[in-house]
Amino acid sequence: MQIPGIIDPIPTPRDITPREDGRVDLIGLPKQRITELFEAAGLDPKAAKLRAKQVFHWLYHRGVMDFEAMTDIAKTMRPWLGTRFVIGRPEIVLSQHSSDGTRKWLLKTADGHEFEMVFIPDADRGTLCVSSQVGCTLNCRFCHTGTMRLVRNLTPGEIVGQVMLARDALGEWPRAGQADLSALGDDLVDDEGGYSADGRLLTNIVMMGMGEPLYNFDNVRDALKLVMDGDGLALSKRRITLSTSGVVPMMARAGEEIGVNLAVSLHAVSKDVRDEIVPINRKYGLEELLQACADYPGLSNARRITFEYVMLKDKNDSDQDARELVRLIKQYKLPAKVNLIPFNPWPGAIYECSSPERIRRFSEIVFEAGISAPVRTPRGRDIDAACGQLKTAAQKMSRAELDRLADEKQAALG
């Protein structure tokens, strides 16, 4: 029997299933690749470069979903583009809105695979939790997503498409570029301008959704480059965090080739406990992981490692665990903060959440050692959108329930 975490669970790379109509989806492609496609379709090199620059701008600065909206491209050119290319978005299967303002979308790829993304509004920021894979293979025992099988990696277009869908929903494109957003939810769009209905914007991205980003490194890197591109979505790398469970060989590359903030799903400070709850620890142990954190390019007091630590009753939450966490951080001289995460229950989970008093005491011990250790407020629990709860919602619904939701959505659209 294969032990989770011993063998790198990287699916065989493959292209997205080709569209039946033969058109090429431009979302997720860099400007140079769009130029090459335009040349291959018959434009001369100079025209291809110009058109690629124009289209790239309309895609990522304006958010348009129709070539006819690209007003600085000749009217005769727009049908030529439309017959050869398409501007895609993941399909929205279901949109849910939590009582605390958190929003979760169940999305579907063009070849029929489902995954989720979550938007978390706060007083001074709005954070989008982006998925990198359909399913996951890491089998972290406290995580609901870890109970799914890995279907496949998401493509760059499917990753950056999540960010673009969120911008659609939050009304962040210039008004001239907005598409029909009625399918995104009744209260998601503010008609007054570039703000969401509750006055918050998408300011931060965390690669903490379904999947292990570093097991889909190339696609995650290429998608985030589009997000950070000044001619693309233009979000600062300081506002993007990539979370890993500890794929040590890829961590340095992540720092060098992507350069975003790093979060590490630590969750335990002893080999036995981490082997149990984060099985990749059997392949890349604590010492190896912490040394990779110390070696992460660009690490400084202004750019700290974030350690995620889920609080599990009588498993990893003792005073001794807190003191060992402090010792390890200081031993490796890590500029770090610790996010303490109350365990979010899900059906079949074998763990319980630590008591509020126990979490508070754990936090105090770490704080007293001069290390920031805030307790994360659980968000979106009522729609299974909280940390560790993401699992394709369709798996928990009957076919009849999904058909009913689809009928209601169609009726709402008229």
N, C-alpha and C positions, 0 to 999 in steps of 0.2 A: 504493500500500500504506500502510495506516495505521501510523504510528509510535506504539508504546505510550507513554503518558504525555502526548501532545500534547492529546488531547481527554479531558475528564473522563469516565471510564467509569462513569457513574451509571445504573443500570438504571431503566426507567420505573417509578415507584411504583405498587404495586398491593396490594390486600388479599390475605391468605392465602386459598387456595382454601377455599370454604365447606365445612363438614362435611356429609356426606351425610345425617346424621340431623337437621340443622337446628339443633342445639344450639350455643351460643356458648361458646368456651373463655375462662374468666375469668383464666387465668394471663397476666400481662403487662399487665393493665388496671389503671389507677389507681382509687383508691377512688371518686372522683367519677363515673367512667365506669360502674363497677359499680352505683352508685346510680341512674344514668340508665337502665341496662338493666332494673333491678328495677322502676322506675317504668313503663317501657314495657311490661313484662310484666304489669302490673296492680296493683302495690302502691301504696298512697298514699304521698306524699312522706316523711312521718315514718317509716313502716314501712320504706320503701326505704332510707333513710339508716341506720337502726338495723341492718337485715339486712346492708347492705353493710359496715358497720363490723365486725360479727361474722364475716362470711365472710372479709373481708380478713385478720383476725387468724388465723383457722384456716388460711388458705392459706399465709401467710408466717411466722407464728410457730410454728405447729404442724406444718406440712407435710402436712396431710391430703390425701388424694386421693379422698375419698368424702364426700358431704354427710351420710351417715348417721353419720359420726364427729363431727359438729358438735353436741355434746351440749347446748349452751345454746340451740339453736334447736329450736323445737317439733317433735315427731315428725311432725305433720301437714304441717309446712312443708318438711321435707327432701325428700320425693318431688316436691313442686312445683318445688324447685330442680333436682333431678336430671333432670326431664323437659325442662327449658329450657336448662340450662347444664351444662358439663363442666369438670373440673379436669385439665388436660392436662400431659403431660411429653413431650419428644421420645422417640421409640422407640429403644431400645438394640438395635443390630444386632450389635455385637461389643464385647467388653470385653477389654482386654489389660493385662497386668501385667509391667512390666520387672523385670529382675534387680536394679536399683538402687532399686526401690520406686515408680518413676514409673508412672502408670496412664493409659491412653488409651482413650477410648470412641468408637466409630463410631456416630453417631446418625442418625436419619431423621425428617424432618418429616412432618406429617400428609398432605402431598401428594406424598410419596415422594422427597424430595431428601435426600442424605446429606452430613454434615459431621462434624467431629471436635472433641473437647475433651480436655484433658490436665490431670492433677493431679500436682504435683511436691512431694513431702514433703521437708522439711529438718529439721534438729535443732530449730529454734525457730519454724518456720512451715510452713504448707501453702499452696501457691499454685495457683490454678486458672487455666489458660490458656483463655480463652473466645473462641469464633469469632463473627464478626459478619456473615459472608456465606457462601453456598455457592459456593466457588471464589474467584477473585480475578482482577482485570484488570491489575494493576500490572506483571506480567512481570519482576519483579526476577530477574536471571539466576542468582543463587546459590540461589534459593528454590524448593523443589519445589512448594509451593502455587501459585506464580506460573505454573506450566506448565498449570494447569487453566483452563478457561473459567469466566467468571462465570455462574452459573445465576440467582441472585437474592439479594436482601438477606434476612437473617433478621429476623423480626418481634420486637417487644419480648418477647413470650411465649416465643419460641424462644431468645432470648438469656438472659433471666432463668431460663428453664427449665433451662439448663445448670447454673446455680448451685444450683438446687433438686435436680436429679439428683445433684449432688456431695454435697449435704447428705444426701440419701437414702442414698447409698453409704457415707458416713462416719458414719452413725448420729448426726447432730447434732440431729435433731428430738427434742423430748420424747417419751418412749416411747409415750405415748398417741396420738401423731400419726403413728407410723411405719406405712408401708404394707408390703405383701409385697415384700421386697427381694431375693428369691432370684435374680432375673434379673440382678442387678448384679454377681455374681461370688461365688464360694464364700467368699472370705476378706475381703470388704469391710466387713462389719458386725460391730461389737463388741457382744455381748449384755449387757455390763456397764453400759452407759450411753451418755453423749454423746460418747465418744471413738472414733476409728477403731481398727482392730485393732492398728495399730502406734503408738498413742498420740498421733497428730497430728491437728490440726484444720484445717479450711479457714479460714485467717486473712487471705489476700490474694487479690485478683483482678487479673489482667492481661488487657487486651483485646489479645492478641497471637496469637490463633488464626488461623483461616482468614479472609482478607478484610482490607480496609482500613476500620477503624471510622469514619473521617471521611467515607467515601463512603456511609455508612449512618447519618448523624449523628442524625436524629430518633429512629430506633428504638433506637440505642445509648444516647442521652440518656435516653429514657423508661424503658428497662430498668434503667439504672444508678440512676435516681431511686428505683425500687422497691427496689433493693439497698441504697441508702443511707437510705431512709425509716425513721425510728425506729419507726414502726408496721409497717414491712415487714421486710426481712431485716436491717436495722439494722447494716450494715457501714460503718465509718468511711471517708470519702472519702480519708483519708490512707493507707488500705490498698488503694486501687484505682489502677491505672496504665493509662492509655490510650496505645497505641503507634501512631504514624503514620509513613508513609514520607515525609510532607512535603506534605500537602494544606493549603497555606499559608492560603487564604481561610477555612478552617474552624477554624483553631487558636485564634484569639481567642474564637470562640463556644464552643469546648470548655471553655476556662478560665472563661468567664462563666456558661455554662448548666449545666455539669456540675461543674467545679471539682476534678477529680481530678488526680493526678500525671501528668505528660507524659513519654513516652519517644519519642525520634525515631530512626528507622532511618537513620543517617547513612552509615556503611560506606565512605565515601571523602571525601577532602579536596580533590580537584581536579575541575573540570568534566568533563574527558574521561572519567575513570574512573567518576565517579558517573553520568554520562549513560549509560555502558555497563551498569553493574550495577543501578542504580536509575533506570529510564527516566523516572519522573515528574520527575527533575531537569531534563529538557528543557523542562518547562513552568514549574516553580518552582525556580529555581536556588539554589545554596548561599547566596549573600548574602541573598536574599529569605527563605529558610528560617531562617537564623540570626537575622535581624532579627525574624522572627515568634516565635522562641524567646525572644529578649530582651524582647519585648513581652507574653509570656504572662502573663495575670492571676495574681497571687498568687505569682509567682516570688520566691524568697528563698534565703538560705543554708540555711534549714531545709527548704526545698521546692525541691530542685534539679531541673533537667532531666536526664534520663538519655539519653545518646547510646549507641545500640546500634551496635557496630562489628564486623562479621564479618571474621575474619582469613583472607585469601586469599593464597596463596603467590605472590610476585612480582607482585602486583597492587596491593595497598594497604597493605603491611606493612613498608615500609622505615623506617629511622631518619628520613629526610626527611619521610615521611608522618606519623610521630608528632610531629615538631616542628611541622609545619604544623597538625596538629590542636590542639596547645597554643596556637599563635598565634591561630587562629580563635576559640577559646573565650575567650581573653583580650581579643582585639580587640572582641568583642561583650559583654564584661563579664558572662559567663554563669556563674551558680552552677550547676555541672554536675558530673556523674560520668560516666565512660565504662565501659560494659560491653564487655569484649573477648570475642568469641564465637568459639571455634574452629569453623571451617567443618565442618558435618555433611554428609558425602557422601551422595549418592543416585544411582541408576542414570541415566546420561546427563548428569550434571553435567560442566561443562567446566572447573571449577576444582578446585584442591587446597587442603588446609588448610596454613596456615603451620606451620613446625616449632615444637615447644615452645620451643626456644631463641630463635627469632625473636619469638614471642609474648611471651616473658618480657622480652626487650630492649625491645620496643615499650612494654610496660607500665611498665618502669623509667623510660623517658624521660618519659612522661606523669606518673608519680608524682613524679618529681624536680622537676617544674614546679608541684607543689602541687595536682594534680588527681587524685582517686581514679580508679584504672583497674584494677579487679579483673578477673581472667580467669574467665569463667563456666565452671563444671564442666559438661561435656556430660552431659545426663540423657536417659534413655529412647531411646538410639540403637538398641538392639536391637529396639525395636518401632516405629521411625520416628516417635518422639514428640518428638525434639529440635528445637531452633530451626531453622526453615527446612525441616523434613522433612514437615510435615503435608500430606497429600494423601489424599483419600478412599480408605480401605483397600480398599473394594469394587472400585475400578478395577484393583487389582493381584491380585484373586482371581478364579478361575474361578467360573462359576455353580455348578458341582458342589461346590466348596469352601464357598461360602456356604450352599448347601442342606444340606451335611453339618453345618456349624456350627449352623444353625437346628434341625436334627433333634436334635443333642446338647443344645442349650439346652432344647428341648421335653421331651426325655427326663429331663433334670435336674429340670424342674419337675413331673414325674410326670404 
